[in-house]
Amino acid sequence: MDPTRREALQLASGALLCALPALPALAAPKRRVDIRRHGAVADGVTVNTVAIQKAIDACAAAGGGAIVVPRGVFLTGSIVLKPGVGLELSKGAVLKGSASLADYPLVLRRFCEAYPEALRMALINATGNHGLRITGPGTLDGNGDPFWRMFFNAPEEHVGTTKVYYPFPQIAFIQDCDDVLISGVTFKDAAFWNLHMYRCRRSIIEDCSYEVPHVIRAPSSDAIDLDSCQDITVRRCRFSVDDDCIALKGTQGPGAAAYSEAPPVERIHIHDCIFEYGLGCVTFGSNGTVMRDIKVERIVNVGDIPTIRFKIRPDTPGQVYERLHVRGVRLQEAPQPVSFWHRGEIFYGYNKPNFGADDPAIGLIVNARLTHGTKVPGKPPGGIIRDIVIEDVKGTTRGFGNISGNATTAVSNFTLRDVDVTLTDPKRMKLIAKGVPGLKLENVRVNGAPVVVET
């Protein structure tokens, strides 16, 4: 095995060094209800929504426990895990989303704006389900392909007078749930986001895989979206998606800073993960206000993904991204040439490559994009990115990155330490850091020489 790759894999499976959020011990559920007892059929054709919901309701009425999906492919629309009821996916079990939009009810709920929006229920839904357990080793399959092919031709829909702007279902939406454990599950082919956690606390996501086939583009297939969450650990997960791998989220728009329903993202610990495909290993925003005290350790980037991305929206005053500590990044040169990034995927029905060889998102250590998602001119109070430490970075990627501030976004107190990398794009070997007070470079080398900084 290549020594660099061996080191990377050893890093990803290394001993756990940091304290984790407190979680109750994982005990066997007091009651296990096989969904077949309530009429679910594993033929990959029958839509089992009613039968599976009956199993959940019966389990809840009996005092709680877990519904069990046995081996086989069970098709379903939206189901709701009631408080006290978890989900156990057995080996060989596939809970697969229906290909019909009608099987995912339209609702009004908070999504990314400071007001309720119209969108579909997810495949798996839970609210106020403290102590929720969703465990593998089975699969949650979003059946995304038919929805990816509808991306430019989705039907126009409304909930009352509110237009639907996000017409496709997420795989899982978990809201206001504390002490959650999601373990050993494969999330596959999301029609929209894979796992959206909103206002959850003291939870762990571990040993999960997030994947799409990379044949046609899987739009908005974010793997994990931590939205207004606190004290979350993500560990030993694998990512191969067509959008952000782990995205820290909140609310966007002029009213975001005053919106009390979306508290800051705080105390997130990400470690021992492998990133194969995506548009950012760990991304801040763009929808969000305050994100702080984020720790990222011992991660492996093997897919030319931007490792750390800061996305600022000029239409969202008061964004603050602060106190990020990244330590132990291993960069593995991507297996495909830059001209074939993300396997040359295109949107269905759109005959141009999605990503060009000059795309600024390809293969960066760190990058700040200060005009993401909107063309609205920035207004005070602008964004703040500060107190960032990135250290112990080794390996090969395309370029270094741009952390410059601008007239409405202040970037400050940025430390890069013990960085020794090989960069393959001669046009992007410099660190662009214009207007960054408190920039510190300690033992930072590119291709064997001290990094060149453009200020």
C-alpha positions as CSV (number, residue, x, y, z in Angstrom):
1,M,0.0,0.0,0.0
2,D,1.2,3.5,-0.8
3,P,2.7,4.9,2.5
4,T,0.8,8.2,2.2
5,R,-2.5,6.3,1.9
6,R,-1.5,4.0,4.7
7,E,-0.9,7.0,6.9
8,A,-4.2,8.5,5.9
9,L,-6.2,5.4,6.7
10,Q,-4.4,4.9,10.0
11,L,-5.2,8.5,10.9
12,A,-8.9,8.0,10.1
13,S,-9.1,5.0,12.3
14,G,-6.9,6.3,15.2
15,A,-7.7,6.3,18.8
16,L,-10.3,8.8,20.0
17,L,-8.6,11.6,21.9
18,C,-11.3,14.0,22.8
19,A,-14.2,14.1,25.2
20,L,-17.6,13.3,23.7
21,P,-21.0,14.8,24.6
22,A,-22.7,12.8,27.3
23,L,-25.1,10.2,26.0
24,P,-27.1,7.5,27.8
25,A,-25.6,4.1,27.2
26,L,-26.8,2.3,24.1
27,A,-29.0,-0.5,25.5
28,A,-31.3,-2.9,23.6
29,P,-34.7,-1.3,23.1
30,K,-37.3,-2.5,25.6
31,R,-39.6,-3.4,22.7
32,R,-38.8,-4.4,19.1
33,V,-41.6,-4.4,16.6
34,D,-41.1,-6.1,13.2
35,I,-42.8,-3.9,10.6
36,R,-44.0,-7.1,8.8
37,R,-46.3,-7.8,11.8
38,H,-48.3,-4.8,10.7
39,G,-48.5,-5.6,7.0
40,A,-45.2,-4.3,5.5
41,V,-44.1,-6.3,2.4
42,A,-40.5,-6.5,1.1
43,D,-41.3,-6.7,-2.6
44,G,-39.8,-3.3,-3.6
45,V,-43.1,-2.4,-5.2
46,T,-45.7,-2.1,-2.4
47,V,-45.7,1.3,-0.8
48,N,-45.7,0.4,2.9
49,T,-46.3,3.9,4.5
50,V,-49.5,2.9,6.3
51,A,-48.2,-0.4,7.5
52,I,-44.9,1.1,8.9
53,Q,-46.7,4.0,10.5
54,K,-49.0,1.4,12.2
55,A,-46.0,-0.4,13.6
56,I,-44.6,3.0,15.0
57,D,-48.0,3.9,16.5
58,A,-48.4,0.5,18.1
59,C,-44.9,0.6,19.5
60,A,-45.5,4.1,20.9
61,A,-48.8,3.1,22.4
62,A,-47.2,0.1,24.1
63,G,-44.6,2.3,25.8
64,G,-41.9,2.7,23.2
65,G,-39.0,0.8,21.8
66,A,-37.9,0.4,18.2
67,I,-39.5,-0.7,14.9
68,V,-37.3,-3.2,13.1
69,V,-36.9,-3.3,9.3
70,P,-35.7,-6.9,8.5
71,R,-33.7,-7.9,5.4
72,G,-35.4,-6.9,2.1
73,V,-36.4,-3.7,0.2
74,F,-39.4,-2.0,1.8
75,L,-40.8,1.0,-0.2
76,T,-42.4,3.8,1.8
77,G,-43.4,7.4,1.8
78,S,-43.0,9.8,4.8
79,I,-43.1,8.2,8.2
80,V,-43.0,9.9,11.7
81,L,-41.0,8.3,14.5
82,K,-43.1,9.3,17.6
83,P,-41.4,10.1,20.9
84,G,-40.0,6.9,22.5
85,V,-39.8,5.0,19.2
86,G,-36.5,4.4,17.3
87,L,-35.6,2.7,14.0
88,E,-33.5,-0.4,13.7
89,L,-32.3,-1.3,10.2
90,S,-31.2,-5.0,10.1
91,K,-28.4,-6.3,7.9
92,G,-29.6,-6.3,4.3
93,A,-32.6,-4.1,5.2
94,V,-33.4,-1.2,2.8
95,L,-36.0,1.3,3.7
96,K,-36.5,3.0,0.3
97,G,-38.4,6.1,-0.5
98,S,-41.2,6.1,-3.0
99,A,-40.6,7.6,-6.4
100,S,-43.9,9.6,-6.1
101,L,-43.9,13.1,-4.7
102,A,-47.5,12.4,-3.6
103,D,-46.1,10.1,-0.9
104,Y,-44.4,13.0,0.9
105,P,-46.9,15.5,2.2
106,L,-46.3,19.2,1.8
107,V,-46.1,21.1,5.0
108,L,-45.2,24.6,6.3
109,R,-42.2,24.5,8.5
110,R,-39.0,26.5,9.2
111,F,-36.3,25.6,6.8
112,C,-33.7,28.2,6.1
113,E,-35.6,31.5,6.3
114,A,-36.9,33.4,9.4
115,Y,-40.4,32.3,8.6
116,P,-42.2,29.0,7.8
117,E,-41.6,27.7,4.3
118,A,-43.5,25.2,2.1
119,L,-41.6,22.0,1.5
120,R,-42.1,18.2,1.7
121,M,-41.9,16.0,4.7
122,A,-38.8,13.8,4.8
123,L,-38.7,10.1,4.4
124,I,-37.9,9.8,8.2
125,N,-39.3,12.5,10.5
126,A,-38.9,12.9,14.3
127,T,-39.8,15.9,16.6
128,G,-39.3,15.9,20.3
129,N,-38.1,12.3,20.3
130,H,-35.4,12.5,23.0
131,G,-33.1,9.6,23.2
132,L,-33.9,8.6,19.6
133,R,-31.9,5.7,18.2
134,I,-31.5,5.1,14.4
135,T,-29.2,2.2,14.0
136,G,-27.8,0.0,11.2
137,P,-26.3,-1.8,9.5
138,G,-29.1,-1.4,7.0
139,T,-29.8,1.4,4.5
140,L,-32.0,4.4,4.1
141,D,-32.4,4.9,0.3
142,G,-33.8,8.2,-0.8
143,N,-34.5,6.8,-4.3
144,G,-33.1,10.0,-5.7
145,D,-32.6,9.2,-9.4
146,P,-36.2,10.0,-10.6
147,F,-36.1,13.3,-8.6
148,W,-32.6,14.3,-9.9
149,R,-34.1,13.9,-13.5
150,M,-36.9,16.2,-12.5
151,F,-34.6,19.0,-11.2
152,F,-35.4,21.4,-14.0
153,N,-39.0,20.3,-14.5
154,A,-40.4,20.0,-11.0
155,P,-44.1,20.8,-10.8
156,E,-45.1,24.2,-9.5
157,E,-46.9,23.7,-6.1
158,H,-48.2,25.7,-3.3
159,V,-49.3,25.2,0.3
160,G,-52.1,27.7,0.5
161,T,-50.6,30.8,-1.1
162,T,-47.0,29.9,-0.2
163,K,-45.0,28.6,-3.2
164,V,-42.9,25.5,-2.8
165,Y,-39.3,26.3,-3.7
166,Y,-37.8,23.0,-2.4
167,P,-39.9,20.3,-4.0
168,F,-38.0,17.1,-3.1
169,P,-37.9,15.1,0.2
170,Q,-34.9,14.8,2.5
171,I,-34.0,11.4,3.8
172,A,-34.2,12.3,7.5
173,F,-35.4,15.4,9.3
174,I,-34.8,15.3,13.1
175,Q,-36.1,18.4,15.0
176,D,-35.8,19.3,18.7
177,C,-34.4,15.9,19.7
178,D,-31.7,15.6,22.4
179,D,-29.4,12.6,23.1
180,V,-29.8,11.2,19.6
181,L,-27.6,8.4,18.3
182,I,-27.5,7.6,14.6
183,S,-25.1,4.7,14.1
184,G,-24.0,2.4,11.4
185,V,-26.5,3.5,8.8
186,T,-25.9,3.8,5.0
187,F,-27.7,6.9,3.6
188,K,-28.0,6.4,-0.1
189,D,-29.3,8.5,-3.1
190,A,-30.9,11.4,-1.3
191,A,-33.4,13.3,-3.4
192,F,-32.5,16.4,-1.3
193,W,-30.4,16.6,1.9
194,N,-29.6,13.3,3.6
195,L,-29.7,14.1,7.3
196,H,-31.0,17.4,8.6
197,M,-30.8,17.9,12.3
198,Y,-32.5,21.1,13.6
199,R,-32.2,22.3,17.2
200,C,-30.8,19.0,18.4
201,R,-28.4,18.7,21.4
202,R,-26.0,16.2,22.9
203,S,-26.1,13.8,20.0
204,I,-23.7,11.5,18.1
205,I,-23.6,10.5,14.4
206,E,-21.2,7.6,14.0
207,D,-20.0,5.0,11.5
208,C,-22.4,6.1,8.8
209,S,-21.9,6.3,5.0
210,Y,-23.4,9.0,2.7
211,E,-23.3,8.2,-1.0
212,V,-24.6,8.9,-4.4
213,P,-23.6,7.1,-7.6
214,H,-21.9,10.1,-9.4
215,V,-23.4,9.3,-12.8
216,I,-25.7,12.3,-13.1
217,R,-25.6,15.2,-10.6
218,A,-27.4,14.6,-7.4
219,P,-28.3,18.3,-6.6
220,S,-28.4,19.4,-2.9
221,S,-27.3,16.0,-1.7
222,D,-25.7,17.4,1.5
223,A,-24.7,14.6,3.8
224,I,-25.2,16.1,7.2
225,D,-26.7,19.5,7.9
226,L,-26.3,20.6,11.6
227,D,-28.8,23.4,11.8
228,S,-29.0,25.4,15.0
229,C,-27.5,22.5,17.0
230,Q,-25.2,22.2,20.0
231,D,-22.9,19.6,21.4
232,I,-22.9,17.2,18.4
233,T,-20.2,14.7,17.5
234,V,-19.7,13.3,14.0
235,R,-17.2,10.4,14.0
236,R,-15.9,7.7,11.7
237,C,-18.2,8.6,8.8
238,R,-17.6,8.3,5.1
239,F,-18.8,10.9,2.6
240,S,-19.3,10.6,-1.2
241,V,-21.9,13.2,-2.2
242,D,-22.5,16.0,-4.7
243,D,-22.8,18.9,-2.3
244,D,-21.5,19.7,1.2
245,C,-20.4,16.8,3.3
246,I,-20.9,18.4,6.7
247,A,-22.6,21.7,6.6
248,L,-23.1,23.9,9.7
249,K,-26.4,25.8,9.1
250,G,-28.8,28.3,10.5
251,T,-31.1,31.0,9.2
252,Q,-30.6,33.4,6.3
253,G,-32.0,36.7,5.3
254,P,-32.4,40.2,6.8
255,G,-34.3,38.9,9.9
256,A,-31.9,36.0,10.7
257,A,-29.9,37.6,13.5
258,A,-33.1,38.4,15.4
259,Y,-34.8,35.1,14.8
260,S,-34.9,33.3,18.2
261,E,-36.1,30.0,16.7
262,A,-32.6,29.3,15.3
263,P,-29.9,29.4,18.1
264,P,-26.2,29.4,17.3
265,V,-24.4,26.3,16.2
266,E,-22.0,25.5,19.0
267,R,-19.6,22.9,20.2
268,I,-19.4,20.6,17.2
269,H,-16.8,17.9,17.2
270,I,-15.9,16.1,13.9
271,H,-13.2,13.5,13.8
272,D,-11.8,10.4,12.1
273,C,-13.9,10.8,9.0
274,I,-13.1,10.1,5.3
275,F,-14.2,12.5,2.5
276,E,-14.3,11.1,-1.0
277,Y,-16.6,13.4,-3.0
278,G,-18.4,16.6,-2.2
279,L,-18.2,20.4,-2.4
280,G,-16.8,20.9,1.1
281,C,-15.6,18.6,3.8
282,V,-16.7,21.0,6.5
283,T,-18.7,24.1,5.4
284,F,-19.9,27.1,7.4
285,G,-23.2,28.5,5.9
286,S,-24.1,30.0,3.7
287,N,-27.4,30.1,5.6
288,G,-26.6,30.7,9.2
289,T,-25.8,33.4,11.8
290,V,-23.5,32.4,14.7
291,M,-21.3,29.3,14.5
292,R,-18.6,28.8,17.2
293,D,-16.4,26.4,19.0
294,I,-16.0,23.9,16.2
295,K,-13.3,21.2,16.5
296,V,-12.2,19.1,13.4
297,E,-9.6,16.4,14.0
298,R,-8.0,13.5,12.1
299,I,-9.8,13.7,8.8
300,V,-8.8,12.4,5.4
301,N,-9.7,14.2,2.2
302,V,-9.2,11.9,-0.8
303,G,-11.4,13.7,-3.4
304,D,-10.1,17.2,-4.2
305,I,-12.7,18.6,-1.9
306,P,-12.3,22.0,-0.3
307,T,-11.4,21.0,3.3
308,I,-12.8,24.0,5.1
309,R,-15.2,26.4,3.4
310,F,-16.6,29.6,4.8
311,K,-19.7,30.8,2.9
312,I,-21.0,34.3,3.7
313,R,-24.3,35.7,2.4
314,P,-24.4,39.5,1.9
315,D,-28.2,39.4,2.5
316,T,-27.7,38.0,6.0
317,P,-26.3,40.7,8.3
318,G,-24.4,39.6,11.4
319,Q,-23.0,36.3,10.4
320,V,-20.2,35.3,12.9
321,Y,-18.0,32.2,12.3
322,E,-15.5,31.9,15.2
323,R,-13.3,29.6,17.2
324,L,-12.6,26.8,14.8
325,H,-9.7,24.5,15.5
326,V,-8.7,22.0,12.8
327,R,-5.9,19.5,13.5
328,G,-4.7,16.5,11.7
329,V,-5.7,16.8,8.0
330,R,-4.4,14.3,5.5
331,L,-4.8,15.1,1.8
332,Q,-4.7,12.3,-0.7
333,E,-4.4,13.2,-4.4
334,A,-7.7,12.5,-6.2
335,P,-7.9,9.4,-8.4
336,Q,-9.3,11.3,-11.4
337,P,-7.8,14.2,-13.3
338,V,-9.1,17.7,-12.7
339,S,-10.9,17.6,-16.1
340,F,-12.9,14.7,-14.8
341,W,-13.7,16.1,-11.3
342,H,-16.7,14.4,-9.7
343,R,-16.5,11.9,-12.6
344,G,-17.6,14.5,-15.1
345,E,-21.1,14.6,-13.8
346,I,-23.8,16.8,-15.4
347,F,-27.3,17.7,-14.4
348,Y,-29.8,15.5,-16.2
349,G,-30.9,17.2,-19.4
350,Y,-28.0,19.7,-19.2
351,N,-25.2,18.8,-21.6
352,K,-22.4,20.7,-20.0
353,P,-20.1,19.4,-17.3
354,N,-21.1,20.6,-13.9
355,F,-17.7,21.5,-12.8
356,G,-15.0,23.1,-14.9
357,A,-11.3,22.5,-14.5
358,D,-11.0,26.1,-13.3
359,D,-13.7,25.9,-10.7
360,P,-12.5,27.7,-7.6
361,A,-14.0,25.0,-5.4
362,I,-11.6,22.2,-6.6
363,G,-9.0,21.0,-4.2
364,L,-8.4,23.7,-1.6
365,I,-7.2,23.6,2.0
366,V,-9.3,26.5,3.1
367,N,-11.5,29.0,1.3
368,A,-13.8,31.9,2.2
369,R,-16.5,32.7,-0.3
370,L,-18.0,36.0,0.7
371,T,-20.8,36.4,-1.8
372,H,-22.4,33.0,-1.7
373,G,-26.0,32.4,-2.7
374,T,-27.2,35.9,-3.5
375,K,-26.2,38.9,-5.6
376,V,-27.6,41.4,-3.0
377,P,-25.0,44.0,-2.1
378,G,-23.6,43.5,1.4
379,K,-24.7,45.9,4.2
380,P,-23.5,46.5,7.7
381,P,-23.3,44.7,10.0
382,G,-21.3,42.4,7.8
383,G,-19.8,39.0,8.4
384,I,-17.0,38.1,10.8
385,I,-14.6,35.1,10.5
386,R,-12.2,35.0,13.3
387,D,-10.0,33.0,15.7
388,I,-9.3,30.1,13.3
389,V,-6.5,27.6,13.8
390,I,-5.6,25.0,11.2
391,E,-2.6,22.8,12.0
392,D,-0.9,19.5,11.1
393,V,-1.9,19.3,7.4
394,K,0.0,17.0,5.1
395,G,-0.5,15.5,1.6
396,T,-1.4,16.5,-1.9
397,T,-4.2,18.6,-3.3
398,R,-4.6,21.3,-6.1
399,G,-4.4,24.7,-4.3
400,F,-4.1,26.5,-1.0
401,G,-7.0,28.9,-1.0
402,N,-8.3,32.4,-0.4
403,I,-9.1,33.7,3.1
404,S,-9.3,37.4,2.2
405,G,-11.8,39.8,3.8
406,N,-13.7,42.4,1.9
407,A,-15.6,45.7,2.6
408,T,-18.3,44.0,4.6
409,T,-16.7,40.8,5.9
410,A,-13.8,40.9,8.4
411,V,-11.4,38.0,8.6
412,S,-8.9,38.1,11.5
413,N,-6.7,36.1,13.9
414,F,-6.1,33.2,11.4
415,T,-3.3,30.8,12.3
416,L,-1.8,28.1,10.0
417,R,0.7,25.9,11.7
418,D,2.7,22.8,10.7
419,V,1.4,22.6,7.1
420,D,3.5,20.6,4.6
421,V,1.7,20.0,1.4
422,T,2.3,19.3,-2.3
423,L,0.1,21.5,-4.6
424,T,-0.4,20.5,-8.2
425,D,-2.0,23.6,-9.7
426,P,0.7,26.1,-10.5
427,K,-1.8,28.9,-10.6
428,R,-3.1,28.3,-7.0
429,M,0.0,27.7,-4.9
430,K,-0.2,31.0,-3.0
431,L,-2.3,31.6,0.0
432,I,-4.5,34.6,-0.8
433,A,-4.9,36.6,2.4
434,K,-5.8,40.2,1.7
435,G,-6.9,42.3,4.7
436,V,-6.4,39.6,7.4
437,P,-5.1,41.2,10.6
438,G,-3.6,38.7,13.0
439,L,-2.5,36.2,10.3
440,K,0.1,33.8,11.7
441,L,2.1,31.3,9.6
442,E,4.2,28.8,11.6
443,N,6.1,26.2,9.6
444,V,3.9,26.4,6.5
445,R,5.5,24.8,3.4
446,V,4.3,24.2,-0.1
447,N,6.3,21.9,-2.4
448,G,9.2,22.0,-0.1
449,A,9.5,25.8,0.3
450,P,7.8,28.4,2.6
451,V,4.4,29.3,1.4
452,V,4.0,32.5,-0.6
453,V,1.2,34.8,0.7
454,E,-0.5,37.3,-1.4
455,T,-1.7,40.2,0.8
